[in-house]
Amino acid sequence: MKNRFLYYLAGIITIVAIACSKGTSGMVASVDCSGGTKSFMTDVSPIIQSTCATGSNCHAAGSNNGPGPLTTYQQVVNARASIRSAVINGTMPKDGRLSASQINVIVCWIDNGAANN
């Protein structure tokens, strides 16, 4: 009985360790939107342009990946649900990681209506 418990515990620890890989390492336990309204042009677009719209293998002009290119406000707002999910679960950006602050900016902008401001 004691050995079974130890194997069970070892299994749980292994699962937790695997969950901390790239796929979920960017997960944000909670998003803090207390810093004020986020602006698409000032806050969101620079993050998208520097980490997402970086080439045809990502979301630059001509991309067919996921929601396609994310180079304009309209493209970003149309893909906002996908973007929100991908940045929260840490699957995007593919070639890096967003900081908690960058994730907050994107998620808060989306959650507050994704205004073109």
The first five atom37 places (N, CA, C, CB, O) and aatype in JSON, in Angstrom:
{
  "aatype": [12, 11, 2, 1, 13, 10, 18, 18, 10, 0, 7, 9, 9, 16, 9, 19, 0, 9, 0, 4, 15, 11, 7, 16, 15, 7, 12, 19, 0, 15, 19, 3, 4, 15, 7, 7, 16, 11, 15, 13, 12, 16, 3, 19, 15, 14, 9, 9, 5, 15, 16, 4, 0, 16, 7, 15, 2, 4, 8, 0, 0, 7, 15, 2, 2, 7, 14, 7, 14, 10, 16, 16, 18, 5, 5, 19, 19, 2, 0, 1, 0, 15, 9, 1, 15, 0, 19, 9, 2, 7, 16, 12, 14, 11, 3, 7, 1, 10, 15, 0, 15, 5, 9, 2, 19, 9, 19, 4, 17, 9, 3, 2, 7, 0, 0, 2, 2],
  "atom_mask": [
    [1, 1, 1, 1, 1],
    [1, 1, 1, 1, 1],
    [1, 1, 1, 1, 1],
    [1, 1, 1, 1, 1],
    [1, 1, 1, 1, 1],
    [1, 1, 1, 1, 1],
    [1, 1, 1, 1, 1],
    [1, 1, 1, 1, 1],
    [1, 1, 1, 1, 1],
    [1, 1, 1, 1, 1],
    [1, 1, 1, 0, 1],
    [1, 1, 1, 1, 1],
    [1, 1, 1, 1, 1],
    [1, 1, 1, 1, 1],
    [1, 1, 1, 1, 1],
    [1, 1, 1, 1, 1],
    [1, 1, 1, 1, 1],
    [1, 1, 1, 1, 1],
    [1, 1, 1, 1, 1],
    [1, 1, 1, 1, 1],
    [1, 1, 1, 1, 1],
    [1, 1, 1, 1, 1],
    [1, 1, 1, 0, 1],
    [1, 1, 1, 1, 1],
    [1, 1, 1, 1, 1],
    [1, 1, 1, 0, 1],
    [1, 1, 1, 1, 1],
    [1, 1, 1, 1, 1],
    [1, 1, 1, 1, 1],
    [1, 1, 1, 1, 1],
    [1, 1, 1, 1, 1],
    [1, 1, 1, 1, 1],
    [1, 1, 1, 1, 1],
    [1, 1, 1, 1, 1],
    [1, 1, 1, 0, 1],
    [1, 1, 1, 0, 1],
    [1, 1, 1, 1, 1],
    [1, 1, 1, 1, 1],
    [1, 1, 1, 1, 1],
    [1, 1, 1, 1, 1],
    [1, 1, 1, 1, 1],
    [1, 1, 1, 1, 1],
    [1, 1, 1, 1, 1],
    [1, 1, 1, 1, 1],
    [1, 1, 1, 1, 1],
    [1, 1, 1, 1, 1],
    [1, 1, 1, 1, 1],
    [1, 1, 1, 1, 1],
    [1, 1, 1, 1, 1],
    [1, 1, 1, 1, 1],
    [1, 1, 1, 1, 1],
    [1, 1, 1, 1, 1],
    [1, 1, 1, 1, 1],
    [1, 1, 1, 1, 1],
    [1, 1, 1, 0, 1],
    [1, 1, 1, 1, 1],
    [1, 1, 1, 1, 1],
    [1, 1, 1, 1, 1],
    [1, 1, 1, 1, 1],
    [1, 1, 1, 1, 1],
    [1, 1, 1, 1, 1],
    [1, 1, 1, 0, 1],
    [1, 1, 1, 1, 1],
    [1, 1, 1, 1, 1],
    [1, 1, 1, 1, 1],
    [1, 1, 1, 0, 1],
    [1, 1, 1, 1, 1],
    [1, 1, 1, 0, 1],
    [1, 1, 1, 1, 1],
    [1, 1, 1, 1, 1],
    [1, 1, 1, 1, 1],
    [1, 1, 1, 1, 1],
    [1, 1, 1, 1, 1],
    [1, 1, 1, 1, 1],
    [1, 1, 1, 1, 1],
    [1, 1, 1, 1, 1],
    [1, 1, 1, 1, 1],
    [1, 1, 1, 1, 1],
    [1, 1, 1, 1, 1],
    [1, 1, 1, 1, 1],
    [1, 1, 1, 1, 1],
    [1, 1, 1, 1, 1],
    [1, 1, 1, 1, 1],
    [1, 1, 1, 1, 1],
    [1, 1, 1, 1, 1],
    [1, 1, 1, 1, 1],
    [1, 1, 1, 1, 1],
    [1, 1, 1, 1, 1],
    [1, 1, 1, 1, 1],
    [1, 1, 1, 0, 1],
    [1, 1, 1, 1, 1],
    [1, 1, 1, 1, 1],
    [1, 1, 1, 1, 1],
    [1, 1, 1, 1, 1],
    [1, 1, 1, 1, 1],
    [1, 1, 1, 0, 1],
    [1, 1, 1, 1, 1],
    [1, 1, 1, 1, 1],
    [1, 1, 1, 1, 1],
    [1, 1, 1, 1, 1],
    [1, 1, 1, 1, 1],
    [1, 1, 1, 1, 1],
    [1, 1, 1, 1, 1],
    [1, 1, 1, 1, 1],
    [1, 1, 1, 1, 1],
    [1, 1, 1, 1, 1],
    [1, 1, 1, 1, 1],
    [1, 1, 1, 1, 1],
    [1, 1, 1, 1, 1],
    [1, 1, 1, 1, 1],
    [1, 1, 1, 1, 1],
    [1, 1, 1, 1, 1],
    [1, 1, 1, 0, 1],
    [1, 1, 1, 1, 1],
    [1, 1, 1, 1, 1],
    [1, 1, 1, 1, 1],
    [1, 1, 1, 1, 1]
  ],
  "atom_positions": [
    [[0.83, -1.19, 0.0], [0.0, 0.0, 0.0], [0.87, 1.26, 0.0], [-0.94, 0.0, 1.21], [0.61, 2.21, -0.74]],
    [[1.92, 1.26, 0.83], [2.81, 2.41, 0.91], [3.53, 2.61, -0.42], [3.82, 2.23, 2.06], [3.69, 3.74, -0.87]],
    [[3.98, 1.51, -1.05], [4.67, 1.61, -2.33], [3.76, 2.16, -3.42], [5.22, 0.26, -2.74], [4.19, 2.95, -4.25]],
    [[2.49, 1.75, -3.41], [1.53, 2.26, -4.38], [1.37, 3.77, -4.25], [0.18, 1.57, -4.21], [1.31, 4.49, -5.25]],
    [[1.3, 4.24, -3.02], [1.17, 5.67, -2.78], [2.39, 6.41, -3.31], [0.99, 5.95, -1.27], [2.24, 7.46, -3.93]],
    [[3.59, 5.87, -3.08], [4.82, 6.51, -3.57], [4.85, 6.55, -5.1], [6.06, 5.77, -3.03], [5.26, 7.55, -5.68]],
    [[4.41, 5.47, -5.75], [4.35, 5.47, -7.21], [3.33, 6.49, -7.71], [3.99, 4.06, -7.73], [3.58, 7.19, -8.69]],
    [[2.22, 6.58, -7.04], [1.19, 7.55, -7.39], [1.74, 8.97, -7.25], [-0.06, 7.35, -6.49], [1.55, 9.8, -8.13]],
    [[2.41, 9.24, -6.14], [2.99, 10.56, -5.9], [4.05, 10.88, -6.95], [3.59, 10.63, -4.5], [4.11, 12.0, -7.45]],
    [[4.9, 9.9, -7.27], [5.93, 10.1, -8.3], [5.28, 10.42, -9.64], [6.83, 8.85, -8.42], [5.79, 11.24, -10.4]],
    [[4.17, 9.76, -9.94], [3.45, 10.03, -11.19], [2.92, 11.45, -11.25], [0.0, 0.0, 0.0], [3.02, 12.11, -12.29]],
    [[2.36, 11.91, -10.16], [1.84, 13.28, -10.11], [2.97, 14.28, -10.28], [1.11, 13.52, -8.77], [2.82, 15.26, -11.02]],
    [[4.08, 14.06, -9.63], [5.23, 14.96, -9.75], [5.72, 14.99, -11.19], [6.38, 14.53, -8.8], [6.07, 16.05, -11.72]],
    [[5.76, 13.84, -11.84], [6.18, 13.77, -13.23], [5.23, 14.56, -14.13], [6.25, 12.32, -13.7], [5.68, 15.3, -15.0]],
    [[3.95, 14.4, -13.93], [2.96, 15.14, -14.73], [3.12, 16.64, -14.54], [1.53, 14.7, -14.36], [3.05, 17.39, -15.51]],
    [[3.32, 17.07, -13.33], [3.51, 18.5, -13.06], [4.77, 19.0, -13.74], [3.58, 18.77, -11.55], [4.78, 20.09, -14.31]],
    [[5.84, 18.22, -13.69], [7.09, 18.62, -14.33], [6.92, 18.75, -15.84], [8.21, 17.62, -14.01], [7.43, 19.69, -16.44]],
    [[6.21, 17.82, -16.44], [5.96, 17.87, -17.88], [5.09, 19.07, -18.22], [5.3, 16.57, -18.37], [5.3, 19.71, -19.25]],
    [[4.14, 19.38, -17.38], [3.25, 20.52, -17.63], [3.98, 21.84, -17.6], [2.13, 20.54, -16.61], [3.47, 22.84, -18.09]],
    [[5.16, 21.87, -17.03], [5.95, 23.09, -16.96], [6.87, 23.25, -18.17], [6.77, 23.11, -15.68], [7.78, 24.07, -18.14]],
    [[6.64, 22.48, -19.22], [7.43, 22.61, -20.43], [6.92, 23.8, -21.24], [7.37, 21.32, -21.27], [6.02, 24.5, -20.77]],
    [[7.46, 24.06, -22.43], [7.11, 25.21, -23.27], [5.61, 25.41, -23.44], [7.75, 25.07, -24.63], [5.13, 26.54, -23.42]],
    [[4.87, 24.33, -23.6], [3.45, 24.44, -23.87], [2.67, 25.19, -22.81], [0.0, 0.0, 0.0], [1.7, 25.86, -23.13]],
    [[3.08, 25.09, -21.56], [2.32, 25.74, -20.5], [3.17, 26.69, -19.67], [1.7, 24.71, -19.61], [2.67, 27.29, -18.72]],
    [[4.44, 26.84, -20.01], [5.31, 27.67, -19.19], [4.89, 29.13, -19.22], [6.74, 27.54, -19.64], [5.2, 29.88, -18.29]],
    [[4.2, 29.55, -20.27], [3.76, 30.92, -20.35], [2.43, 31.17, -19.69], [0.0, 0.0, 0.0], [1.92, 32.29, -19.72]],
    [[1.86, 30.15, -19.09], [0.54, 30.31, -18.47], [0.56, 31.36, -17.38], [0.07, 28.98, -17.91], [1.48, 31.42, -16.57]],
    [[-0.43, 32.16, -17.38], [-0.57, 33.18, -16.36], [-1.71, 32.76, -15.45], [-0.82, 34.6, -16.99], [-2.84, 32.58, -15.9]],
    [[-1.42, 32.6, -14.16], [-2.44, 32.16, -13.22], [-3.61, 33.14, -13.18], [-1.84, 32.0, -11.82], [-4.77, 32.73, -13.16]],
    [[-3.3, 34.42, -13.17], [-4.35, 35.42, -13.22], [-3.84, 36.63, -13.97], [-4.82, 35.81, -11.79], [-2.65, 36.94, -13.93]],
    [[-4.73, 37.29, -14.63], [-4.38, 38.47, -15.41], [-4.75, 39.69, -14.59], [-5.09, 38.47, -16.79], [-5.85, 39.77, -14.04]],
    [[-3.83, 40.63, -14.51], [-4.05, 41.85, -13.74], [-4.28, 43.01, -14.69], [-2.86, 42.13, -12.8], [-3.34, 43.48, -15.34]],
    [[-5.51, 43.48, -14.77], [-5.84, 44.59, -15.66], [-5.99, 45.91, -14.92], [-7.13, 44.28, -16.41], [-6.67, 46.82, -15.39]],
    [[-5.36, 46.0, -13.77], [-5.51, 47.21, -12.95], [-4.67, 48.38, -13.44], [-5.15, 46.9, -11.53], [-4.81, 49.49, -12.92]],
    [[-3.8, 48.17, -14.41], [-2.9, 49.22, -14.86], [-3.51, 50.23, -15.81], [0.0, 0.0, 0.0], [-2.78, 51.04, -16.36]],
    [[-4.79, 50.21, -16.02], [-5.43, 51.18, -16.9], [-5.73, 50.57, -18.26], [0.0, 0.0, 0.0], [-5.32, 49.45, -18.56]],
    [[-6.43, 51.33, -19.08], [-6.82, 50.89, -20.41], [-5.61, 50.75, -21.3], [-7.83, 51.86, -21.02], [-4.73, 51.62, -21.31]],
    [[-5.56, 49.67, -22.05], [-4.46, 49.43, -22.97], [-4.83, 49.93, -24.35], [-4.09, 47.93, -23.01], [-5.98, 49.83, -24.77]],
    [[-3.85, 50.47, -25.05], [-4.04, 51.02, -26.38], [-3.52, 50.02, -27.41], [-3.33, 52.38, -26.53], [-2.45, 49.44, -27.24]],
    [[-4.28, 49.84, -28.49], [-3.81, 48.96, -29.55], [-2.51, 49.49, -30.14], [-4.88, 48.82, -30.64], [-1.52, 48.76, -30.22]],
    [[-2.5, 50.75, -30.55], [-1.32, 51.31, -31.22], [-0.1, 51.41, -30.3], [-1.65, 52.68, -31.78], [1.02, 51.13, -30.73]],
    [[-0.31, 51.81, -29.08], [0.81, 52.04, -28.16], [1.26, 50.78, -27.44], [0.43, 53.08, -27.15], [2.47, 50.58, -27.27]],
    [[0.34, 49.94, -27.03], [0.68, 48.81, -26.17], [0.66, 47.45, -26.88], [-0.27, 48.77, -25.03], [1.6, 46.67, -26.76]],
    [[-0.41, 47.17, -27.63], [-0.61, 45.84, -28.2], [0.15, 45.65, -29.51], [-2.09, 45.6, -28.43], [0.87, 44.66, -29.66]],
    [[-0.01, 46.56, -30.43], [0.61, 46.41, -31.75], [2.13, 46.19, -31.68], [0.32, 47.62, -32.59], [2.64, 45.33, -32.39]],
    [[2.87, 46.94, -30.84], [4.31, 46.69, -30.79], [4.67, 45.26, -30.35], [4.96, 47.68, -29.83], [5.65, 44.68, -30.83]],
    [[3.88, 44.69, -29.45], [4.13, 43.31, -29.01], [3.84, 42.35, -30.16], [3.26, 42.95, -27.77], [4.65, 41.47, -30.45]],
    [[2.71, 42.53, -30.81], [2.32, 41.66, -31.93], [3.36, 41.74, -33.05], [0.91, 42.04, -32.46], [3.78, 40.72, -33.59]],
    [[3.76, 42.97, -33.39], [4.7, 43.15, -34.5], [6.08, 42.57, -34.2], [4.82, 44.62, -34.83], [6.75, 42.07, -35.1]],
    [[6.51, 42.65, -32.95], [7.86, 42.17, -32.62], [7.93, 40.69, -32.27], [8.41, 42.96, -31.47], [9.01, 40.1, -32.3]],
    [[6.79, 40.07, -31.94], [6.84, 38.67, -31.53], [5.97, 37.74, -32.37], [6.42, 38.56, -30.1], [6.18, 36.53, -32.36]],
    [[5.0, 38.29, -33.1], [4.07, 37.44, -33.86], [4.19, 37.64, -35.37], [2.63, 37.72, -33.42], [4.26, 36.67, -36.12]],
    [[4.21, 38.88, -35.8], [4.25, 39.19, -37.23], [5.7, 39.32, -37.7], [3.47, 40.49, -37.53], [6.08, 40.34, -38.28]],
    [[6.49, 38.28, -37.45], [7.93, 38.36, -37.68], [8.41, 37.67, -38.94], [8.63, 37.78, -36.52], [9.58, 37.79, -39.28]],
    [[7.56, 36.96, -39.64], [7.96, 36.28, -40.87], [6.81, 35.46, -41.4], [0.0, 0.0, 0.0], [5.79, 35.3, -40.74]],
    [[6.99, 34.94, -42.62], [5.91, 34.16, -43.23], [5.67, 32.85, -42.49], [6.22, 33.89, -44.69], [4.6, 32.25, -42.64]],
    [[6.64, 32.4, -41.7], [6.44, 31.19, -40.9], [5.67, 31.49, -39.62], [7.78, 30.55, -40.56], [5.27, 30.58, -38.89]],
    [[5.47, 32.76, -39.35], [4.67, 33.16, -38.19], [3.42, 33.87, -38.7], [5.5, 34.09, -37.21], [2.6, 33.24, -39.36]],
    [[3.27, 35.16, -38.42], [2.04, 35.86, -38.79], [2.3, 37.17, -39.52], [1.21, 36.12, -37.57], [1.56, 38.13, -39.34]],
    [[3.35, 37.21, -40.33], [3.62, 38.39, -41.16], [2.73, 38.34, -42.4], [5.13, 38.47, -41.56], [1.96, 37.39, -42.59]],
    [[2.84, 39.34, -43.25], [2.06, 39.4, -44.48], [2.27, 38.11, -45.28], [2.44, 40.64, -45.33], [3.4, 37.64, -45.42]],
    [[1.19, 37.56, -45.79], [1.24, 36.35, -46.59], [1.21, 35.06, -45.8], [0.0, 0.0, 0.0], [1.21, 33.98, -46.4]],
    [[1.17, 35.13, -44.49], [1.17, 33.93, -43.66], [-0.15, 33.19, -43.77], [1.43, 34.3, -42.21], [-1.22, 33.79, -43.91]],
    [[-0.06, 31.87, -43.7], [-1.26, 31.02, -43.65], [-1.33, 30.29, -42.32], [-1.26, 30.02, -44.81], [-2.19, 29.42, -42.14]],
    [[-0.46, 30.63, -41.38], [-0.43, 29.97, -40.08], [-1.58, 30.44, -39.2], [0.9, 30.22, -39.38], [-1.85, 31.64, -39.11]],
    [[-2.24, 29.5, -38.57], [-3.31, 29.85, -37.63], [-4.29, 30.82, -38.25], [0.0, 0.0, 0.0], [-4.91, 30.52, -39.27]],
    [[-4.45, 31.98, -37.62], [-5.39, 32.97, -38.15], [-4.84, 33.76, -39.33], [-5.8, 33.92, -37.06], [-5.51, 34.65, -39.84]],
    [[-3.63, 33.44, -39.77], [-3.02, 34.17, -40.88], [-2.22, 35.36, -40.4], [0.0, 0.0, 0.0], [-1.77, 35.39, -39.26]],
    [[-2.05, 36.34, -41.28], [-1.24, 37.5, -40.9], [-1.89, 38.32, -39.78], [-1.02, 38.39, -42.11], [-3.11, 38.41, -39.67]],
    [[-1.03, 38.9, -38.96], [-1.48, 39.77, -37.87], [-0.74, 41.09, -37.97], [-1.25, 39.1, -36.46], [-0.03, 41.49, -37.05]],
    [[-0.91, 41.77, -39.1], [-0.17, 43.0, -39.35], [-1.03, 44.25, -39.25], [0.45, 42.95, -40.69], [-0.5, 45.36, -39.21]],
    [[-2.35, 44.09, -39.19], [-3.24, 45.25, -39.1], [-4.17, 45.08, -37.9], [-4.06, 45.42, -40.4], [-4.33, 43.99, -37.36]],
    [[-4.76, 46.19, -37.5], [-5.74, 46.14, -36.42], [-6.84, 45.13, -36.74], [-6.34, 47.53, -36.16], [-7.19, 44.3, -35.9]],
    [[-7.41, 45.2, -37.96], [-8.53, 44.34, -38.31], [-8.15, 42.87, -38.23], [-9.03, 44.68, -39.71], [-8.95, 42.06, -37.75]],
    [[-6.96, 42.51, -38.68], [-6.52, 41.11, -38.61], [-6.38, 40.66, -37.16], [-5.18, 40.93, -39.34], [-6.78, 39.55, -36.8]],
    [[-5.81, 41.52, -36.33], [-5.63, 41.18, -34.91], [-6.97, 41.07, -34.21], [-4.75, 42.24, -34.21], [-7.19, 40.12, -33.47]],
    [[-7.86, 42.02, -34.43], [-9.16, 41.98, -33.75], [-9.98, 40.77, -34.21], [-9.94, 43.29, -33.99], [-10.71, 40.18, -33.42]],
    [[-9.87, 40.41, -35.48], [-10.59, 39.24, -35.98], [-10.06, 37.94, -35.35], [-10.47, 39.16, -37.5], [-10.8, 36.97, -35.21]],
    [[-8.79, 37.93, -34.96], [-8.17, 36.73, -34.39], [-8.05, 36.81, -32.88], [-6.79, 36.52, -35.0], [-7.35, 35.99, -32.27]],
    [[-8.7, 37.77, -32.26], [-8.49, 38.03, -30.84], [-8.74, 36.82, -29.94], [-9.36, 39.15, -30.4], [-8.01, 36.63, -28.97]],
    [[-9.74, 36.02, -30.23], [-10.02, 34.84, -29.38], [-8.86, 33.85, -29.46], [-11.34, 34.16, -29.8], [-8.43, 33.3, -28.45]],
    [[-8.36, 33.61, -30.67], [-7.22, 32.71, -30.85], [-5.96, 33.27, -30.19], [-6.96, 32.46, -32.33], [-5.21, 32.53, -29.55]],
    [[-5.75, 34.55, -30.35], [-4.58, 35.2, -29.76], [-4.64, 35.09, -28.25], [-4.49, 36.68, -30.2], [-3.66, 34.74, -27.6]],
    [[-5.79, 35.4, -27.68], [-5.95, 35.34, -26.22], [-5.62, 33.95, -25.7], [-7.38, 35.73, -25.81], [-4.86, 33.81, -24.74]],
    [[-6.19, 32.95, -26.32], [-5.96, 31.58, -25.89], [-4.48, 31.19, -26.02], [-6.82, 30.63, -26.7], [-3.92, 30.6, -25.1]],
    [[-3.87, 31.52, -27.14], [-2.48, 31.13, -27.39], [-1.49, 31.81, -26.45], [-2.1, 31.44, -28.82], [-0.52, 31.19, -26.02]],
    [[-1.72, 33.09, -26.13], [-0.78, 33.75, -25.23], [-0.98, 33.32, -23.79], [-0.91, 35.27, -25.34], [-0.01, 33.26, -23.03]],
    [[-2.21, 33.02, -23.4], [-2.44, 32.56, -22.03], [-1.88, 31.16, -21.82], [-3.94, 32.58, -21.71], [-1.26, 30.89, -20.79]],
    [[-2.08, 30.27, -22.78], [-1.59, 28.9, -22.57], [-0.12, 28.72, -22.94], [-2.42, 27.93, -23.37], [0.43, 27.64, -22.75]],
    [[0.51, 29.77, -23.45], [1.94, 29.73, -23.71], [2.36, 29.07, -25.0], [0.0, 0.0, 0.0], [3.55, 28.84, -25.21]],
    [[1.41, 28.76, -25.89], [1.79, 28.12, -27.14], [2.3, 29.11, -28.17], [0.62, 27.37, -27.69], [2.91, 28.71, -29.16]],
    [[2.06, 30.38, -27.96], [2.57, 31.41, -28.85], [3.18, 32.52, -28.01], [1.45, 31.97, -29.78], [2.7, 32.79, -26.91]],
    [[4.19, 33.15, -28.48], [4.8, 32.98, -29.78], [5.61, 31.69, -29.87], [5.67, 34.16, -30.1], [6.15, 31.19, -28.88]],
    [[5.68, 31.17, -31.07], [6.33, 29.89, -31.32], [7.82, 29.92, -30.99], [6.14, 29.48, -32.78], [8.35, 28.97, -30.42]],
    [[8.49, 31.0, -31.32], [9.93, 31.09, -31.14], [10.34, 31.96, -29.96], [10.56, 31.63, -32.39], [11.3, 32.73, -30.05]],
    [[9.64, 31.86, -28.87], [9.97, 32.66, -27.71], [8.9, 32.57, -26.66], [0.0, 0.0, 0.0], [8.11, 31.63, -26.61]],
    [[8.9, 33.57, -25.82], [7.95, 33.58, -24.72], [7.61, 35.02, -24.4], [8.52, 32.85, -23.47], [8.48, 35.89, -24.38]],
    [[6.35, 35.27, -24.16], [5.93, 36.6, -23.73], [6.11, 36.71, -22.22], [4.45, 36.89, -24.13], [5.97, 35.73, -21.49]],
    [[6.43, 37.9, -21.77], [6.51, 38.14, -20.33], [5.09, 38.21, -19.76], [7.3, 39.45, -20.01], [4.13, 38.38, -20.51]],
    [[4.98, 38.09, -18.47], [3.67, 38.21, -17.82], [3.07, 39.58, -18.12], [3.79, 38.01, -16.27], [1.86, 39.7, -18.31]],
    [[3.89, 40.6, -18.17], [3.41, 41.94, -18.47], [2.85, 42.03, -19.89], [4.54, 42.96, -18.3], [1.8, 42.63, -20.11]],
    [[3.54, 41.43, -20.86], [3.06, 41.44, -22.24], [1.75, 40.66, -22.37], [4.12, 40.85, -23.19], [0.83, 41.08, -23.08]],
    [[1.66, 39.53, -21.68], [0.43, 38.74, -21.69], [-0.71, 39.57, -21.11], [0.6, 37.42, -20.9], [-1.81, 39.59, -21.66]],
    [[-0.45, 40.24, -20.0], [-1.47, 41.1, -19.39], [-1.96, 42.17, -20.36], [-0.92, 41.77, -18.12], [-3.16, 42.41, -20.47]],
    [[-1.02, 42.81, -21.07], [-1.39, 43.86, -22.02], [-2.35, 43.31, -23.07], [-0.14, 44.45, -22.7], [-3.41, 43.89, -23.32]],
    [[-1.99, 42.2, -23.69], [-2.8, 41.64, -24.77], [-4.16, 41.17, -24.24], [-2.07, 40.46, -25.43], [-5.2, 41.52, -24.8]],
    [[-4.15, 40.41, -23.16], [-5.4, 39.87, -22.62], [-6.31, 40.98, -22.11], [-5.11, 38.87, -21.49], [-7.52, 40.95, -22.35]],
    [[-5.76, 41.95, -21.42], [-6.59, 43.04, -20.9], [-7.18, 43.87, -22.03], [-5.76, 43.95, -19.97], [-8.34, 44.28, -21.96]],
    [[-6.39, 44.12, -23.08], [-6.9, 44.85, -24.23], [-8.09, 44.09, -24.84], [-5.78, 45.06, -25.29], [-9.12, 44.68, -25.14]],
    [[-7.93, 42.79, -25.02], [-9.0, 41.97, -25.6], [-10.21, 41.96, -24.67], [-8.51, 40.53, -25.86], [-11.34, 42.17, -25.11]],
    [[-9.97, 41.7, -23.39], [-11.08, 41.59, -22.42], [-11.83, 42.91, -22.23], [-10.55, 41.13, -21.07], [-12.98, 42.91, -21.79]],
    [[-11.18, 44.02, -22.56], [-11.83, 45.31, -22.41], [-12.39, 45.85, -23.73], [-10.85, 46.31, -21.84], [-12.62, 47.05, -23.88]],
    [[-12.61, 44.95, -24.68], [-13.31, 45.34, -25.9], [-12.44, 45.46, -27.14], [0.0, 0.0, 0.0], [-12.98, 45.69, -28.22]],
    [[-11.13, 45.31, -27.04], [-10.22, 45.34, -28.2], [-10.43, 46.59, -29.07], [-10.41, 44.09, -29.06], [-10.58, 46.5, -30.29]],
    [[-10.44, 47.74, -28.42], [-10.67, 49.0, -29.12], [-9.52, 49.34, -30.08], [-10.87, 50.13, -28.11], [-8.37, 48.98, -29.84]],
    [[-9.86, 50.04, -31.15], [-8.86, 50.52, -32.11], [-8.42, 51.91, -31.63], [-9.44, 50.56, -33.59], [-8.81, 52.93, -32.19]],
    [[-7.62, 51.91, -30.59], [-7.19, 53.18, -29.99], [-5.68, 53.31, -29.99], [-7.71, 53.3, -28.57], [-5.15, 54.32, -29.53]]
  ]
}
